[in-house]
Amino acid sequence: MLVPLTRQKFEQLIPRIATGDQYKYYWGKFPDFLKRLLISVVSVVAVWIVRLIVGEGFGIILFPVGAIAGLYWLWGPVLWASLRNTEYRKYPYSGFLRGRVLDVYITEELIGTEETVNDKGDLVIVENRERRLNVEVGDETGFTTQIQVPLRRSHQDVVPNQIAEMVVLSTRSDLSSIAKVTDIYIPSRNLWISDYPYLQKNVFVEMSRRLRESRGRSRPSPRRRPRASYPQDAERW
């Protein structure tokens, strides 16, 4: 099932400014915080040096610049999450997709390398690998997509044939060509599968519930239209 979404609903699902979950994602771990803190300190020092060069007459301008730069460690995650949201918000059309999990499997992916020296003084390249969950989702029209996310303990509940829901993005009004997909939601387990949390979860879950109720009240059709046949004036959420 694919239901076109209004622009208003889409902007509720993926807001312009970072959500709490998105801020937490870009806050990262302690090394990420230290990097932002170092940038803040260097920026403040640079502003202070510029002030010494140009004189105190520019202090009224440089003070707020220094204050903003000094707080980069705090507002940096908002900036990067908002920019990432913008990449998805540039697509003019979106839809709510309900399909099923077609396949689930685990792989080990190379995420980086490090150079170190062993006991003999030889240079050794160490590969950093991470276990990833791969989930393939499809619907009755033949559309399939696959996402890969870091493996979590909760992912053990993901099995083939479960109902899976997500938002899909397109440059075409009939959604006949899908350019991007968002987080996968498994309603039977109240489980989210994602790396970056694109969606406002509470808004999506409520929309999912309302669509299930609406579908339950409607009479089933003997033949379903293909996804590309949605007219421009089709009902949108």
QUITA-V696616 format. One record per residue. RES is the residue in one small letter. PHI is phi in degrees with one decimal (999 if undefined). Layout:
# QUITA-V696616
{{RES:PHI} {RES:PHI}}
This chain:
# QUITA-V696616
{{m:999} {l:-131.0} {v:-117.2} {p:-62.1} {l:-109.5} {t:-71.3} {r:-63.0} {q:-62.2} {k:-66.2} {f:-60.8} {e:-71.6} {q:-73.8} {l:-73.4} {i:-123.8} {p:-72.4} {r:-68.9} {i:-95.5} {a:-57.3} {t:-84.4} {g:-61.0} {d:-65.7} {q:-70.0} {y:-61.5} {k:-62.3} {y:-59.8} {y:-82.4} {w:-62.9} {g:72.6} {k:-97.6} {f:-58.1} {p:-60.1} {d:-65.8} {f:-63.0} {l:-63.2} {k:-63.1} {r:-65.8} {l:-65.0} {l:-63.7} {i:-61.4} {s:-61.6} {v:-64.0} {v:-62.5} {s:-65.0} {v:-64.5} {v:-62.7} {a:-63.0} {v:-63.9} {w:-64.1} {i:-65.0} {v:-60.9} {r:-64.5} {l:-66.5} {i:-75.0} {v:-85.5} {g:97.7} {e:-71.2} {g:-61.8} {f:-97.1} {g:-60.9} {i:-66.4} {i:-89.2} {l:-75.3} {f:-61.7} {p:-63.9} {v:-62.7} {g:-65.4} {a:-64.5} {i:-65.4} {a:-63.6} {g:-67.7} {l:-100.1} {y:-57.9} {w:-59.2} {l:-92.7} {w:-95.9} {g:-55.1} {p:-60.4} {v:-64.6} {l:-61.2} {w:-70.1} {a:-67.9} {s:-65.5} {l:-64.3} {r:-68.1} {n:-61.5} {t:-60.5} {e:-60.5} {y:-85.1} {r:-70.4} {k:-74.2} {y:-77.5} {p:-77.6} {y:-128.9} {s:-149.3} {g:-151.9} {f:-92.0} {l:-109.7} {r:-119.0} {g:-132.8} {r:-135.9} {v:-72.0} {l:-92.1} {d:-156.5} {v:-139.5} {y:-155.2} {i:-114.2} {t:-130.8} {e:-110.1} {e:-115.3} {l:-77.2} {i:-110.5} {g:166.3} {t:-131.4} {e:-132.1} {e:-100.8} {t:-141.7} {v:-117.6} {n:-84.4} {d:-62.6} {k:-90.1} {g:85.9} {d:-86.3} {l:-76.6} {v:-125.6} {i:-98.3} {v:-103.1} {e:-91.0} {n:-97.3} {r:-118.2} {e:-134.6} {r:-77.4} {r:-123.5} {l:-95.1} {n:-110.7} {v:-125.8} {e:-106.3} {v:-123.8} {g:-145.9} {d:-127.9} {e:-71.2} {t:-83.5} {g:101.7} {f:-70.6} {t:-135.4} {t:-148.6} {q:-137.9} {i:-124.2} {q:-126.6} {v:-136.2} {p:-58.0} {l:-70.9} {r:-123.6} {r:-60.1} {s:-66.7} {h:-70.8} {q:-66.5} {d:-85.3} {v:-87.1} {v:-136.7} {p:-58.6} {n:80.1} {q:-71.3} {i:-66.6} {a:-131.3} {e:-126.5} {m:-163.7} {v:-106.3} {v:-114.0} {l:-121.0} {s:-151.2} {t:-96.3} {r:-114.1} {s:-67.1} {d:-89.4} {l:58.1} {s:-76.2} {s:-132.8} {i:-96.4} {a:-97.0} {k:-142.1} {v:-129.7} {t:-108.7} {d:-56.5} {i:-98.8} {y:-116.2} {i:-104.9} {p:-63.0} {s:-66.2} {r:-115.6} {n:48.3} {l:-120.0} {w:-107.0} {i:-118.5} {s:-166.1} {d:-95.6} {y:-95.7} {p:-81.0} {y:-67.1} {l:-94.0} {q:-72.8} {k:-63.7} {n:-64.6} {v:-67.3} {f:-66.3} {v:-61.9} {e:-65.6} {m:-63.0} {s:-60.6} {r:-63.4} {r:-65.1} {l:-67.5} {r:-64.2} {e:-65.8} {s:-64.2} {r:-67.5} {g:-68.3} {r:-81.4} {s:-83.9} {r:-80.6} {p:-63.2} {s:-89.7} {p:-67.4} {r:-140.0} {r:-93.9} {r:-74.9} {p:-67.7} {r:-59.7} {a:-75.1} {s:-95.9} {y:-65.0} {p:-74.5} {q:-64.8} {d:-99.7} {a:-63.9} {e:-62.6} {r:-122.1} {w:-102.5}}
